[in-house]
Amino acid sequence: MFSILGLIFGLLSFVIGILATIFWIWMLIDCLKNEPSVGNDKIIWALVIIFLNGIGALIYYLVRRPERIKQTGQ
């Protein structure tokens, strides 16, 4: 019984980890590709995503990305 629950928990953790990594890479590529190169914004956001990992990617996705899309349409 407990080994099945452990297996399910392990598999679920693995899948969530893979999805989080894919999201992190997606946000980093989005930042580097679409962020305007005016000033240091692109570098700062890339560093936030890199050093804060999942939290940085989530902050970029929720805060900066909608603002950039509104401003530039990308």
C-alpha positions in Angstrom: 0.0 0.0 0.0 2.6 2.5 1.0 4.9 1.6 -1.8 2.2 2.4 -4.3 1.6 5.8 -2.7 5.3 6.4 -2.7 5.5 5.5 -6.4 2.6 7.8 -7.3 4.1 10.6 -5.2 7.5 10.1 -6.8 6.0 10.1 -10.3 3.9 13.1 -9.7 6.9 15.0 -8.3 9.0 14.0 -11.4 6.3 15.3 -13.8 5.9 18.6 -11.9 9.6 19.1 -11.9 9.8 18.5 -15.7 6.9 20.9 -16.3 8.5 23.6 -14.0 11.8 23.2 -15.9 10.0 23.6 -19.3 8.2 26.7 -18.0 11.5 28.2 -16.7 13.2 27.6 -20.1 10.2 29.0 -21.9 10.2 32.2 -19.9 14.0 32.6 -20.3 13.8 32.2 -24.0 10.8 34.6 -24.2 12.7 37.2 -22.2 15.8 36.9 -24.3 14.0 36.8 -27.6 11.1 39.3 -27.2 12.2 41.8 -24.5 13.2 45.2 -26.0 16.9 46.0 -25.7 16.3 49.5 -24.3 18.4 50.1 -21.3 19.2 47.2 -19.0 15.7 45.7 -18.8 16.5 42.6 -20.8 19.6 41.8 -18.8 17.9 42.4 -15.4 14.9 40.3 -16.3 17.1 37.5 -17.6 19.2 37.6 -14.3 16.0 37.5 -12.3 14.8 34.4 -14.1 18.1 32.7 -13.9 18.9 33.4 -10.2 15.4 33.0 -8.8 14.6 30.0 -10.9 10.9 29.1 -10.9 9.9 32.1 -8.8 11.7 34.4 -11.1 10.0 32.9 -14.1 6.7 33.1 -12.5 7.3 36.8 -11.6 8.3 37.5 -15.2 5.2 35.7 -16.5 2.8 37.5 -14.2 4.3 41.0 -14.1 6.5 41.9 -17.0 5.2 39.7 -19.9 1.6 41.1 -20.0 3.1 44.7 -19.8 5.5 44.0 -22.6 2.7 42.4 -24.8 0.6 45.5 -24.1 3.4 47.9 -25.1 4.9 46.1 -28.1 2.3 43.5 -29.2 4.8 40.6 -28.8 
